[in-house]
Amino acid sequence: MSHTILVFDSGVGGLSVLQEIRKLLPGQHYHYLFDNARLPYGELGEAELIRGCVALIEPMVKQLNADIVVIACNTASTLVLPTLRQSLGIPVVGVVPAIKPAAQLSKLHHIGLLATPGTIKREYTHELIRRFAEDCRVELFGSSELVMLAEQKIAGMPIAPQQLQKLLAPITQSTLDVLVLGCTHFPMLKAEIAQALGAGVTLLDSGEAIARRVKELLPADATTAATETAAAYYTAAATETAAAYYTAATISDGLKHSLQQLGFSHINHVS
């Protein structure tokens, strides 16, 4: 039996999470809602961000009769989860920066968190660091510009290496050995970031952990048939459906093409 999974983000970053979920759970009905009219979220006030997210997600859940919602945005996850969990009556999964595994992996006990300015300054983030990285030196790097570079890349536009190098300069000057990609946009630039930082820095994100959590929360009949054998996997993948919804007045042909390449057969505007 297939289930309906709604994944939400401010832009295309949540696609990095959606890809991990689809790998683990083929054959579901996937819907991707991205609020690109208000991008980037890291620069929005908290009250405005919460109000806008709830106003978009609640009616979409009802329209789709969704079984589970994934808030594939670190900035939004730190703020909107309590409200949505109270109002929706279905599981709501958020994204947590991978501070705990980073602290466990670091041999130098020196890690970094690369995220939006909003995620960097929130008390939620600092509590994660206190709980799971007490024995580590933790450096925080905030960037909204990298969000827009990821958007550029998915829209098929070139990224100037010197621009990326400039944005990552504070990290290249550090001696950290593990960097947490604390915005779902940033795994879209993983290859470019890895090249800029070199082999001495391990990059971590939350995509696989979120996929595992979604699998745990869905009924067993949604997961077993698709994962038992390779044949079952391809049968499930063939029955998969995917639709994308955006809030900006329009999207570029390059972004539309990328979404189609990722298997989105329906791409619609919502207000």
N, C-alpha and C positions, 0 to 999 in steps of 0.2 A: 504494500500500500504506500502510495506517495503522499508526502506532506508538503505543505506550503510554507516556505521559509522566506521571510522578508529581511533583507539586509539594508541598513541605512548608514549613510555617511554624508559629509558636507560636499564631497566631490568624488573623484575616481579612486581615492585611496582605499576605500572599503572593498574594492575589487580584489585587492591582495588577500583579504580575509575570505571573501567569497570563493576564490579559486581553491583555497585550502579546504573549505567545506565541501565543495563539489568533488574534490578528489576523494574525500572520505565518504561522502554520501551522494553518489550519482543517482540519477533517477527521480530526484525530487522536483517540485515546482519552485523555481527560484525567481524572486522579484527583488530588484535592486533600485532603491530610491535614493537619489542624491540631490542635496539642497544646494546646487551650485549657484543659485541666485544670491546666496549670503556667504559664499566662500571668501576668505578663509575664516573658519570658526574661531581660531585662536585669537582673533582680534575683536570678537563680539563680547558685549556685556553679558553677565551670567543670566540675568532675568530675561533678556531678549532671546538668548540662545535656548533656554528652557521652553519658553512660550512658543517659539517657532517650531522647535522639534516636535513638541507634543501636538501642535496643530496640524502638522504634516502626517505624523505616524499614526495617531489614533484613527482617523478616517480611513487610511490605507489598510490598516489591520482589519477593519470591519468590511471594507470593500472586497478584500481578497480572502477573507475568512482564514487569516494566517494562523498557523499552529505555533510559530515561534518567531521572535524578533531578535535580530542581532544588531546592536548599536556598534557599528564597525568604525568608531571614531573615538579616539582617546579623550579629546576635549569634551565631547558630548557625554561620554560615559561617566565622567566624574561628576556630572550634574543632573542628568535627566532620568537615570535608572530608577530612583525611588518613586518618582511621580508615575512613570510608565508602568512599573510593576504593580502599583496600587490600582491603576485605572483599567489595565488591559485584561487581566485574568488569564494570561498565557505566559509561558516563560520568556523572559527578556534577558539576553546575554550581553554583557558589556566587554570592553577591551581594557585590560590592565597592562601597563608597561611591564616588561619582563625583567623587573629589578631582581626578583628572587633568583631565577636561574642565572642571571648575569653575575650576581655576587658569588654563587656557588661555583661558577666556571672560571672566574678570574684568578689567575695564578699570582698576579701582582697585587691583588686586593685593591685594584684601582679601576673603576668602571665609569662610564659616561652615559648620560641620558640625552638623546637628541629628540626634541619634541617641539610642539608649538609653544609660543609664549604663555598661552592660557594653561596648558598642562604643566609647564615648568613651575608656575607660581602657585598652583593650587595646593592646599593643605593635604588633600588626598595623596598627592604624589610624595610629599615630604614624609607622610606617615608610612608609606610603603618603604621608603629608604630607611627610616628609623627601625622598622620591623625586620626587614630582610637584608639590609646591607650595613649593619652597624659596624662591622669590622672592615669596611671598605672606605676608601676615599672615593667620593662620588662627585663628578663634575656635571653640571647642567648646562645644556646648550639649547637655546630657543631660536627657532627660525620659522617664519611664515613664508619666506621666499622659496624655500625648498618645496613647500606644498605646491606653489604655483609652477615650479619646474616639473614636478611630477605630472601635473595637469597638462603641461606643454608636451611632455613625452608621450602620454597616452593619446593626445590629439594629433600625434604624428609630426610635431614640430621639433627641430633640432635643439639640443642643449649645448651651450658653449662650455667646453671643459674649464676655461679660465673663470667663468662665472661660478661654477660649482666649486672649484678650488678655492675661490675667495670666500665663499660661504662656509666651507669646511676648515678654513685656516686655523681657527682656534682649537679644533680637534687635532689637526695634524701636529700642532705644537705641544700636545699633551703626551704623557707616557702611559696612558690607559691601554689595557689590552682587550677589553670587552666594551662594545658600544650598543646600547639598547636603542632600537628604532622605535621611539615612543609615539609615533604618529603613523596611522595606517597608509598614508601617502608614501612614506619613506621606503618601504620595501619595493615600491615601483622603481626606485633609483638605486637598488641594492648593488647592482653591478658597477655603476658609476661611483658610488660611495666607496665600495671595496677597493676599486682601482686607485682612488684618490688617497685612501688611508693606508693602503699596503697590507701585506699578508700578516703583519703583527697584530692586527685588530680584528677580533671576531665580532660579527654583527648578529644581533638577536632581535626577533620580533615575536608577536603573540599569535600569529595566524594559525599555526598548527594547534596550539593550546585551545584557541577558541573553537576550532573545528571539532576537537575531541569533546568539548563541553556541549556543543550542539548535539552531537551524537548521543551523549549521556541523557540529555533531556527529552529526546524524541522517543516515542514508543519503539520497542525492540523490532517490531515488524517492519519499521521503516529502514532499518539498518542491516539486518542479517542477510537478506537475500542479495543485497548489492555488494556485499563484501566477502562472501564465502568462496567464490571462484572467479577467475578472470572472465569466463564466459558470462557469468551472472553480472559482472561489472559492466561489460559492454552492452548487455541487454538492457540494464537499468539506464545507462547513459543515453541509449537510443530513445528512451521514453521521457527524458528530461525536457523540461520547458524552462525558458528564461525570458524575463521581460525587464526593461529598465525604464525608469521614470526620472525626469529632471525638472527643476523648478525655474531655471533661467528662461528668458524669453525664447532663446534658441541655443543650439549647440553647433559646433563646427562640423563640417563634413568629415574632417579627420577623426574627431571623437566618435562620430556616428559609425564610421567605418571600423574603428577599433572595437566598439561594442558589438558590432555584427560579427567581427572576427572571433570574439569571445563567446559567440553562440546566442546572443540576445536577438531573438526573432521579432520582438516588439519593442519599440523605443518611443516613449510617449512623453508629452509635456503635462505636468500637473501644476496647479496654482495653489 
